[in-house]
Each structure stands twice: as C-alpha cells, then as structure tokens.
Amino acid sequence: MSQHHNGTKCLHAGYRPENGQPRNIPIVQSTTFRYETGEAMGKLFDLEASGYFYTRLQNPTCDQVAAKICALEGGTAAMLTSSGQAANFFAIFNIASAGDHVVASSAIYGGTFNLFAVTMQRMGISFTFVDPDCSEEDLSAAFQPNTKALFGETIANPALTVLDIEKFARVAHAHGVPLIVDNTFPTPINCQPLKWGADIVTHSTTKYMDGHANQVGGAIVDGGAFDWNAHADKFPGLTTPDESYHGITYTERFGLGGAFITKATAQLMRDFGASPAPMNAYFLNIGLETLHLRMPRHCSNAQQVAQFLQDHPKVAWVKYPGLPGDPHYALARKYMPNGSCGVVSFGVKGGRAAAETFMAGLELASIATHVADAKTCVLHPASTTHRQMNDAELHAAGISPDLVRLSVGIEDPEDIIADLEKALDAVRV
C-alpha cells in the first residue's frame, strides 16, 4: 500500500481479504486461540513464530487496525492500546525506568502532564518540562546524562501550540535519544511527524481517528529509523537479553523496524494488560475509513469559526494555528499545509464567569469532556481536564483561566456560528 495516497489507505491498508474471506475486518471476539500441540503454542511464547494465543497480548482485529494506522503514519510497526494515556505511558516506559529522565514540552494535554509529572515521577522517572518555543540551546540544556527521550504534541491540547518537529528532532538526536510525538490532533491526514524526524508517534484514537465518540483507544507507531544499537548503553532493554522472555535481544531478533513495538507488546502489554477490545478496534476502523473525508471538513469549519470569533466584540482573544497572525501560523503552514485540526481556543471578555455564561447559552454545542469528534462540543479546561494544575503550571501549558476549548464538528458551519453568536449575546461585559 506504500504507493497509495492516505485516502486510499484509510480504506484498504492493514487488511487484504483472500478469496472468499470477509470484505470487512472481522471481529475476532475471543480471548484465546486453539492449537493442535503444545509445541506449536510454545513457539509463540518464545517469539519464534507469529500468531495468537491470548488477546491480552495480541488479537487479529487489533493488529489489522494497527497496521492501517502504521501505513497512514509511514511507520514500520504499530500496536493499539486501551487508551491514549496507555499509549503515551507505554511509549515512555518502554525505554525509561527508575532513575531515568525525560524532557517534555510543557504544552501538552493535562492528563499527559499529570501522568508524567505525578504518576511516573512516583515510579522514579523524572521529567523536565520546557517551553516548546524555546531555542535549540535552551532545549538542549534541559538534557541530562540519563535522559532517555524527548516528548511533544504536534498540536498541543488545548493550547494549540504547534511543535517545531525538526528542531525537537535535531536536539533529541544530538543527545542520542528518540523524539516521541503525540499526533492526535492533526492525525496522519494533516501531518506525518516521522517524515519530519520524529521516531515514535502516539495517538489517542478516541479522537478524530474514531471520530464518533464510540470507543476509547490509543496507538503507538514506530518509524523504524532510530538506531538503538548506536546508543546501546542508553537502551539496554532493547539491546541486551531480556531474561523475562527467554533471553531475547529485541534489536537482534526483530531489527530496528520491529524491536520497539515487539518489546512493548511482549513486556508491557503482557504485564500491564492495557489491551483494546476487538470490538473497539472494529469501531475504530469504521472511523478510520472516513478520516480523510472528515478532517478537511473539521478544518474548514474551524477556520470559519475562528475568523468569526476573532471579529466578535465579546471575544478577548482567539488561538487557532490556521489564522494569519497566529504565533504558530508559520509552523502550521510548514508542517500542516492542508489544515491543522478542528479545535479552536479562545477567551470570552469578562473572564471565567463570562466563559461560564457563554457555555450555558449553547444549544447545538455540547459541554463535554470529549474533543475531536463529529459533533461540536465545548469545555473549560482550567476547571475540568487541567484542574490538577496550579496557576504556574497552567501558564506553562499555555492555558489561561478564561480559555474555552471549542471542538468544531462537521455540522453546517452556519449553524455552528449561529449557536456561538446566540450564546455570546447572553454575555454581559
């Protein structure tokens, strides 16, 4: 499928039925798989043969959908997880452990920030958070001898900061570590970070990839280009024998293109069990089949909404990378020339109270924790998804107390704008 465009891959990649087989990816709703002999199953446990024995580790439905996402991102191997949080946790924990250090952009989703700054800190992995717009020198200064990865979001949720992927990749590679990029908001339809130097890509497939708020899931894609062997002392889990799995050395057995995902499956999925349900993977695939059609509509609608808000007298400010004059407009044009995402952040004049009045006046748009699906929804992050952050952490993440995150759906744009206009009319400033 490598010669096809992503629109075609959305429909056909990952699964090619043979004569007489189902045209759609089958749902293999089974925990286990039968074998004629224990020897045949033993080869699977030794990673000497490919196949399935327990859905907690791998399942055909999940693997076929993962292969589609891998093709869309241009990677060499991929896996699904039970959530986007699980995907980011696995991506880091696969190469970092107690005593190690990671550098991350400060402009990231609040749940990911909490995962890194609180939960993984308790596991002994320290994090340094940096302004994504900092200079290469300042970014490099955040690295330590025990740094194992650099992490950022292509478009930050909800600050809408655009990551300079090439800058982050240069610094990461100069320090001998991979760049991990969460590409949830643009999706591979609008940006493929691997082409710009990223090494590992993660997704919350709950968002645009699913597109209909039907399932929670995540994905990890390996670009297959990072040379773990060249930095073997930094990544012994990949370059030395794994005694918990019969002494396998992942880079030797599976090469640079398969070592990372195989280790994450054999170790982390085995032990943490953050596996997606086959039915969820099936729903995800339905969403993927129209991803290339929905993303342009999301972007077009968001552009119109952002321009409307920018001109409205009761709106204090608007953040959308597609607006000329936006601080990240040039980066968005570089990395995402066909559009960025459908999320717009803005502030209502009058601060937090005015924002609450505005949200209460909406009828078409729903107040919901979710973001990036077909229906328009809205949220006040400082009091919901990012409420665990203090004011300084909110500021570092690019989130002000008055910030409203508007996820623009694929309804008729005139109806979305009319709903916003009515709600803004109720605001007294």
C-alpha positions in Angstrom: 0.0 0.0 0.0 3.0 2.3 0.2 2.4 3.7 -3.3 -1.2 4.7 -2.5 -2.4 8.0 -1.0 -3.6 8.2 2.6 -7.2 8.4 1.5 -6.9 5.0 -0.1 -5.0 3.6 2.8 -7.8 4.7 5.2 -10.0 2.2 3.4 -7.6 -0.6 2.3 -4.5 -0.7 4.4 -3.9 -3.3 7.1 -6.2 -6.0 5.8 -6.5 -7.6 2.4 -9.1 -10.4 2.3 -8.3 -13.5 0.3 -10.7 -15.4 -1.9 -14.0 -15.9 -0.1 -13.0 -14.0 3.1 -15.0 -11.2 4.7 -14.5 -7.9 2.9 -14.6 -6.0 6.2 -12.1 -6.6 9.0 -13.6 -9.5 11.1 -14.2 -9.0 14.8 -12.2 -11.9 16.5 -14.1 -11.7 19.8 -12.2 -14.4 21.5 -9.8 -14.4 24.5 -7.8 -17.5 23.4 -6.8 -19.4 20.3 -6.6 -23.2 19.8 -3.5 -25.2 18.8 -3.0 -28.8 18.0 0.1 -29.2 20.0 1.8 -27.5 23.0 5.0 -27.3 20.9 3.2 -25.1 18.4 2.0 -22.8 21.1 5.4 -22.8 22.8 7.0 -21.3 19.7 4.6 -18.4 20.1 5.7 -17.9 23.7 9.3 -18.0 22.6 8.6 -15.4 19.9 9.9 -17.9 17.3 6.7 -17.9 15.4 4.0 -15.4 14.6 0.4 -16.0 15.7 -2.0 -15.5 18.6 -2.6 -17.2 21.9 -4.2 -14.6 24.2 -5.9 -11.4 23.3 -4.4 -9.5 26.2 -1.2 -9.5 24.2 -2.4 -9.6 20.6 -5.5 -10.1 18.6 -6.0 -10.2 14.8 -8.6 -7.5 14.7 -6.5 -5.1 16.7 -3.4 -5.9 14.7 -5.0 -5.3 11.4 -6.3 -1.9 12.5 -2.8 -1.1 14.0 -1.3 -2.0 10.6 -3.6 0.5 8.9 -2.5 3.3 11.3 1.1 2.3 10.7 0.6 2.6 7.0 -1.0 6.0 7.4 1.9 7.3 9.5 4.5 5.7 7.3 5.9 3.5 10.1 7.4 0.0 10.3 5.4 -1.4 13.2 2.4 -0.4 15.4 0.2 -1.5 18.2 -3.1 -0.5 19.7 -3.6 0.2 23.4 -6.7 0.6 25.5 -6.4 4.5 25.6 -4.2 7.4 24.5 -2.9 7.6 28.1 -1.8 4.0 27.9 -0.1 4.7 24.5 2.0 7.6 26.0 2.8 5.6 29.1 4.0 2.6 27.1 6.0 4.8 24.7 8.0 6.3 27.5 8.2 3.3 29.9 9.4 1.0 27.1 12.7 2.8 27.1 12.8 4.6 30.5 12.8 3.2 34.1 13.5 4.2 37.6 16.5 6.6 37.7 16.0 7.8 34.2 15.0 11.2 32.9 12.8 12.5 30.1 12.4 16.0 28.5 8.9 17.0 27.5 7.2 20.0 26.1 5.2 21.9 28.7 2.4 22.5 26.3 0.7 19.1 26.4 -2.7 17.6 27.4 -3.3 17.9 31.1 -3.8 14.2 31.6 -0.4 13.5 30.0 1.2 16.2 32.1 -0.2 14.5 35.2 0.9 11.1 34.0 4.4 12.4 33.6 4.7 14.9 36.5 2.9 12.8 39.2 2.4 9.1 38.4 5.6 8.4 36.5 7.6 10.5 38.9 6.4 8.1 41.7 7.8 5.3 39.5 11.3 7.0 39.7 11.3 8.6 36.2 12.0 12.4 36.4 10.7 14.9 33.8 11.8 18.3 32.8 9.2 20.4 31.0 10.3 23.0 28.5 8.6 25.8 26.6 8.1 24.3 23.1 9.0 27.7 21.6 12.4 27.8 23.3 15.7 28.0 21.4 17.6 24.9 20.5 20.2 25.9 23.1 17.7 26.1 25.9 16.1 22.8 24.8 19.5 21.1 24.8 20.3 22.5 28.2 17.3 20.5 29.7 19.0 17.2 28.8 20.9 15.2 31.4 23.2 12.2 31.1 20.3 9.9 32.0 17.8 11.4 29.6 16.1 8.7 27.5 13.5 10.6 25.3 12.1 13.9 24.2 8.3 14.2 24.0 5.9 16.7 22.5 2.5 17.1 20.9 2.2 18.1 17.2 -0.6 20.4 18.2 -0.9 20.9 21.9 -4.3 20.2 23.6 -5.8 22.8 24.3 -3.1 25.4 24.0 -2.8 24.8 20.2 0.9 25.3 20.2 2.5 23.8 17.1 5.6 21.8 17.7 8.7 22.5 15.7 9.3 18.9 14.9 12.5 19.3 13.1 14.0 21.4 15.9 13.0 18.9 18.5 14.3 16.0 16.4 17.7 17.7 15.9 18.1 18.2 19.6 16.9 14.7 20.5 19.2 13.0 18.0 22.2 15.2 19.1 21.7 13.7 22.5 21.2 10.1 21.2 17.6 9.8 22.2 14.3 9.3 20.2 11.7 12.0 19.7 8.2 10.8 20.6 5.4 12.9 19.2 1.7 12.7 20.1 0.0 13.3 16.7 -3.7 13.1 17.9 -5.0 16.4 16.7 -3.7 16.7 13.1 -3.8 12.9 12.5 -1.7 11.5 9.7 -4.1 13.1 7.2 -2.7 16.5 8.1 0.8 15.7 9.4 3.2 12.7 9.5 5.8 13.5 12.1 8.0 10.6 11.1 8.7 12.4 7.8 10.0 15.4 9.8 12.4 13.5 12.0 10.2 12.1 14.8 11.0 8.5 15.8 7.9 7.3 17.6 4.3 8.5 17.1 1.4 8.1 19.5 -2.3 8.7 19.2 -5.4 8.9 21.3 -7.5 7.1 18.7 -10.5 8.1 20.8 -10.4 11.5 19.0 -10.5 12.1 15.2 -9.4 8.6 14.2 -12.6 7.2 15.7 -14.5 10.4 15.1 -17.8 9.4 16.6 -17.2 9.1 20.4 -17.7 5.3 20.1 -14.6 3.9 21.7 -11.6 4.8 23.9 -8.2 3.7 22.5 -4.7 4.5 21.7 -1.9 3.7 19.2 1.9 3.7 19.0 3.7 3.7 15.7 7.5 3.1 15.4 9.2 4.8 12.5 11.9 2.2 12.4 14.8 4.7 11.8 16.2 5.3 15.3 19.4 3.3 15.8 19.0 1.8 19.3 22.3 -0.2 18.8 24.2 3.0 18.2 23.2 4.1 21.7 23.1 0.6 23.2 24.2 1.8 26.7 21.2 4.1 26.9 18.7 1.4 25.9 19.7 -1.9 27.4 16.1 -3.2 27.4 16.3 -3.3 23.6 19.9 -4.1 23.0 20.7 -6.7 25.7 19.0 -10.1 26.5 15.6 -9.9 28.1 15.7 -12.6 30.8 11.9 -12.3 31.3 11.5 -13.5 27.7 14.0 -16.3 27.3 17.0 -14.1 26.8 15.8 -12.5 23.6 17.6 -9.4 22.4 15.0 -7.4 20.6 17.1 -5.5 18.2 18.9 -8.7 17.1 15.7 -10.7 16.6 13.4 -8.1 15.2 15.7 -5.4 13.8 15.3 -1.7 14.2 11.9 -1.7 12.5 10.3 -4.2 14.9 12.2 -4.1 18.2 10.4 -1.3 19.9 6.9 -2.5 19.3 7.7 -6.1 19.9 9.2 -5.2 23.3 6.2 -3.1 24.2 3.9 -6.0 23.4 6.0 -8.8 24.9 6.8 -6.9 28.1 4.4 -4.0 28.8 1.2 -5.4 27.3 2.0 -8.7 29.0 2.4 -7.1 32.4 0.0 -4.1 32.4 -2.7 -5.6 30.1 -3.8 -2.2 28.6 -5.2 -4.1 25.7 -8.0 -2.8 23.4 -11.2 -4.8 22.9 -11.5 -6.3 19.4 -14.9 -4.6 19.2 -13.4 -1.2 20.0 -10.8 -1.8 17.3 -13.6 -2.6 14.8 -15.4 0.7 15.7 -12.0 2.5 15.3 -11.6 1.0 11.8 -15.0 2.3 10.8 -13.9 5.8 11.8 -10.6 5.5 10.0 -12.3 4.7 6.7 -13.7 8.3 6.6 -10.9 10.1 8.4 -9.6 11.6 5.1 -13.1 13.0 4.4 -13.8 14.3 7.9 -10.5 16.1 8.6 -10.9 18.7 5.8 -14.4 19.5 7.0 -13.3 19.9 10.6 -10.5 22.2 9.5 -12.7 24.2 7.1 -15.4 24.7 9.8 -12.8 25.6 12.5 -11.2 28.2 10.2 -14.6 29.9 9.7 -15.4 29.7 13.4 -12.0 31.1 14.3 -12.5 34.0 12.0 -16.0 34.7 13.3 -14.7 34.7 16.9 -11.7 36.9 16.0 -14.1 39.6 14.8 -16.6 39.4 17.7 -16.5 42.3 20.2 -17.1 40.0 23.2 -14.2 37.7 22.5 -10.9 38.7 24.1 -8.6 36.6 22.1 -8.5 33.6 19.7 -5.9 30.9 19.3 -6.0 28.8 16.1 -2.9 28.0 14.0 -4.8 28.5 10.8 -5.3 32.2 11.5 -2.8 34.6 9.8 -1.1 36.4 12.6 -1.3 33.4 15.0 2.1 32.9 16.7 2.3 29.4 15.2 0.8 30.1 11.8 4.2 29.7 10.0 4.9 26.4 11.7 1.4 25.2 10.9 1.8 26.1 7.2 5.2 24.2 7.2 4.1 21.0 8.9 0.3 21.0 8.0 -0.2 22.9 4.8 -3.6 21.3 4.2 -5.1 22.2 7.6 -4.3 21.6 11.2 -7.3 20.5 13.3 -10.8 21.3 14.3 -10.1 22.7 17.7 -10.2 26.5 18.5 -9.2 28.0 21.8 -10.5 31.5 22.8 -11.3 33.7 25.8 -14.6 35.5 26.4 -14.3 39.0 27.7 -15.2 39.1 31.4 -13.0 36.1 32.4 -14.1 32.8 34.0 -17.6 34.0 34.9 -18.3 35.2 31.3 -17.0 31.9 29.9 -19.4 30.0 32.1 -22.3 32.2 30.9 -21.3 31.7 27.3 -21.2 27.9 27.7 -24.6 27.8 29.4 -26.1 29.6 26.4 -25.1 27.0 23.9 -27.7 24.6 22.4 -26.1 22.9 19.4 -22.7 22.5 21.0 -22.4 20.1 24.0 -20.5 20.7 27.2 -18.4 17.6 27.2 -15.0 16.3 28.3 -14.5 14.9 24.9 -12.9 16.6 21.9 -12.3 16.0 18.3 -15.4 14.0 17.1 -18.1 14.7 14.6 -20.3 16.8 16.9 -19.3 20.2 18.2 -18.5 20.3 21.9 -17.0 22.8 24.3 -15.0 22.7 27.6 -13.4 25.0 30.1 -10.1 23.2 30.7 -8.9 25.1 33.8 -11.9 23.7 35.8 -12.0 20.3 34.2 -9.2 18.5 32.3 -6.4 20.7 33.7 -7.8 21.4 37.1 -5.0 19.4 38.8 -2.5 22.1 37.6 -1.7 25.2 39.6 -1.7 28.7 38.0 2.0 28.5 37.2 1.6 25.1 35.6 -1.4 26.3 33.6 0.6 29.3 32.4 3.5 27.0 31.3 1.0 24.8 29.4 -0.4 27.8 27.6 -3.7 27.7 29.4 -5.4 30.8 30.9 -8.3 30.7 33.4 -10.6 32.1 30.7 -9.7 29.7 28.0 -12.6 27.9 26.3 -11.8 24.9 24.1 -14.2 24.6 21.3 -14.1 21.4 19.3 -15.7 22.3 16.0 -17.7 19.4 14.5 -18.8 18.7 10.9 -22.2 20.2 11.1 -23.1 23.0 8.7 -20.8 25.9 9.7 -23.6 28.4 9.5 -25.4 26.5 12.3 -22.3 26.3 14.5 -21.7 30.0 14.2 -25.3 30.9 14.9 -25.2 28.9 18.1 -22.0 30.6 19.2 -23.5 34.1 18.3 -26.6 33.4 20.4 -24.5 32.3 23.4 -22.2 35.3 23.1 -25.3 37.6 23.1 -26.1 36.4 26.6 -22.7 37.6 27.9 -22.6 41.0 29.7 -19.3 42.8 29.5 
